[in-house]
Amino acid sequence: MSEENTTKADLELETWYRQSLSVIVFGASGDLAKKKTYPALFDLWVEGMMPDEGVVICGYARSQKTDDEHREQLRPWLLAKAQEDTVDEFLKLCVYKYGGYDSEEGIGKMSDALIETHKSDSSNVENRVFYFALPPSVFIQTATSIKAAGLSSTGYNRFIVEKPFGHDTESALEMSKNLGALFSEDHLYRIDHYLGKEIVQNMLILRFGNAMFEPIWNRNYIKSVTFTFKEDIGTMGRGGYFDKSGIIRDILQNHLMQVNINTSMHMSNISITILHE
């Protein structure tokens, strides 16, 4: 169901919309979470794409901080999108827990706190979405701890794994194998947040939905294509991540390669099996 064509009446027909929802953001104290993940969740909430009641957005990371400290860390990135009163209402949904990613005890305490929070909800079903804004080195140990102590017993459980998926082909295959041993494929979503950018999505419309460009968008009429990625910031607290992953793995083989694919690929006639609804 696309957001553009979704109405309030459509959502109210969906079972999950009448149930409680916990979104757990692992790596909540990191750069990706505050810049991308929480602002995206804020947009969904503002657009009414989350349940009207029973929503908790729980950040989890190793850094020790209170709920209020966590909210203040998020506030500047949300104020760029909306008025302060709207941001304040959203931040009331945001809580924070800290512990090790491999700690069944820490994740178990978080799970118990979510159950307690949802006790007053009108629904007796709690769905959980786990978002991994984490380096790939801790994906498996985090997923293992979640399976042992963090799953909802009353609703569905879904896992969103953010790129990069390993550091090379072998490690990516190993990660997929290990994740597959813990959860079935219909529980897993592998994403690159860059593909959610409006300008990137618009590339497909510009190319394939434009009667002027589509017939001439090929090697016979285009001599060369240049991709330029510019930022006016440094590592900005991301030094530990870049020491292990590097800018090439972070940007080139993920973001820019996929923009390249959107720019140069041909429309496929291959039938694709839909794993997720």
N, C-alpha and C positions, 0 to 999 in steps of 0.2 A: 504494500500500500504506500504510494508516494505521498510525501508531505503536501505537495501542491494540490492534490486532488482529495485530501482528507478533510472531512468536516467533523465537528464535535459529535454529531449524530453517528457518523461512521465509527468513531473511536469507541463510543459507548456500546456498540454492538460487539466489540472485541472483549473476549473473556479476560485477558490480562489487564485491561484498562480498569476493570472493577476489582482488581486484586492489589495487595500491597506490593511495593517494589523497593528493593535495596540495590543500589549501585555501589559497588565497592571498588574504589580506585587504589590499586597498589602502586606505590611510588608517588604518593600524593604530595610529598614535599619537594618533588623534583620539578625541573624546568618544563617538561612536556605537559605535566598535569596542570600547572597553573596557567600556562600560555594557551594550551589547546583543549585539553580534556574537559576541564571545568567550564570554560567559556562555551564549549559545544553543548554540554549538559544544560547550561543556563539557557541557551537558545531553544533547546527542546522543551524545557519547562515553560519558557515565556510563550512559545507557540502552542502550548496545550497538548504536547505530544507525550506527556507523562500522566499517570493517574491523578485525579483530583485530590485524593487523600492517600495517606499511607506511604509516602515517598521519603526515603532516607538515602542521602548520598554520603557514604562513609569513606573517608580517606584513611589509608593505612600505609605506614612507612616506619623506618627505623628511628627517625628523628623524634625526640621527646618534645611534645608541645601540647598545649591545651586546645580545646575546641575554638576558643576565642582567638588564640594566636593563629590557628589554621585559617580561620575566616578572614582575619586581617591580611594574611598573606595573599588570599585570593581576591580580596576586594578591589585593588587597583585594576586588575585585569577585567573585572566584570563592569566596573564603572565606565569603562570605555564603550560599553554596549547599551547601557540603560541608566535611568535615573536612580538615585540612591535608595528611594523607598522600595523600588522593585528589587534591587540588589539585596537589600536587607531581608526581604521576604524569602528570597532564594537561599540566602546564607543560613536561615533558620533550619533549613533541611540538611545542612552540612555539618557532619561531626567528624571527629578524628580519633583514631586509635593508633598506638605505636607498638612495635615488636619486631622480632626477626621474621624474615620471609620464610625461613625454614622452621619456624617455631609453631608447632601444633598448639601449644599452650596459648600463645599470643593470639593466633587466629581463632582458637576456640573461645577465648574471652570476647573477642570482637563479635563472633557469631551469637554468643549468649546475650550480649548487649543489644544486638539487633532484634532478637526474639523478644526481649523485654520491651524495647521501644514500640514494637508492633502489636503488643498485647491489647492496646486500646483501639486498634483499627476495627472497622466494621467487617473487614474481610478476615477470614481465618487462613488465607493462603498468602504466603510470602514468596515472591519470585526474587531471584538474585542474579545480578549481572556483575561479573568480575572483569575489571579492565586492568590489563597488565601494562602500565606505563613504566616498564622496568627494562634493565639490560638483559639480554638473552641468557646471560650466565646464571640467572636466578629463576628463570621461567619454570624449570622442572621442579626444583625444590619448593617453590611457592605453590605450584599446582598440586604437588604431593601433599603438602600441609593442608590445603583447602579441602582436598578429598577426604582427608582423615578427620578434619575438625570444623570445616567451614561451610558445608553445603546446607541449603535449605531442605528440610524434610517434608515441607508442605507444598512447595511450588517448583517451578523449573529453575535450573541453574545453567547459565551461559557464560562462556569465557571469550573475551576479546583480547587477542594477542597482537601487540603492536610491533612493527618491524624494529630493528633487523632480526631476522630469523636465523640466528647463528652467525658465524663469521666466515663460513665458506660452505661449499656444497655438502661436504661430509657432515659438518656440524648441524646444518639445516635439516638434513635427512634424519640424523640422530635425534634432533629435537622433535620432529614430527612423529617419529617412532615412539619416543617416550611419552609424548602427549597423548598419542593414540592408545597407549597402554593404560592411561588413566581415565580418559574420556572418549566417548564415541565422536565421530566427526561432526554429527549434527549438533553437538554442544559447542563446537569451536568455531571462532571467526578470526581469520588472519587479516589484518588491515594495515594500510599505510595512510596515516591521517592526511598526507599531502593530497591524496586523490579526492578528499572531501572539499578542497578549496574550490570556490565558485569559478575562478578563472580557469582552473584545470578541467572542471566538469564542462565548462562552456566550450572547450576546445572541440569536444565531440559534436556538439550542436553546430558550431561554426563550420566544421568540416563536412559532416554527413547530412545536416539538415539545411544546407544552404545551396540552392540550385545554381548559384553562380560559381561557388568555389569547388563543390564536390566533383564535377567532371574534369577539372584541371588540376586537382590536388594530387599530382603524381610526378614521377621522375622525368616525364616528358616536358613539363612546364616549370618545375622547380629545380633550380641549379644546386642550392645548398640550404641547409637549415642550421642555425646557430642557437644554442641554449645558453643563457647567461643567468647565473644565480648570484645575487648580491645581498649581503647583509651589512647593516651598519653597527653590528654588535660583535663582541668577542665571544669567548667561550662562556662567560657569564655564569659561573658556577657549574659548568658542564665538563670541567677538566678531567674528572675521573672517568666519565663516559668516553670522551674523545681519546684518552690514553689507551683505552682498550679497543674501541671500535674505529676511531679515525674518521676524518671528514669524507673520505672516499666511500667507505661503507655507509656512512650516515646519510650522505646526500646523493652521491653519484649513482651507486648501484640500486638505489631505491627511488627517491623522488624524481631525479632527472631522467633515469632510464624509463620510468613509467610515463613521464611527459613525452619522451621520445616515442614510446610505443603508441600513445594516443595520437601523436602527430603523424606517424608514418605507417601504421598498420593498415592492412586491408580489412574490409568487413568480412567476417567469417561466416561460412554456412554450416559450421560444425554445431551439432546439437549439444547443448550443455545441460547436465543434470543439476537441477536446483536442490541443494542440500538444506537450505534454510528458508523459512517463510517469515 
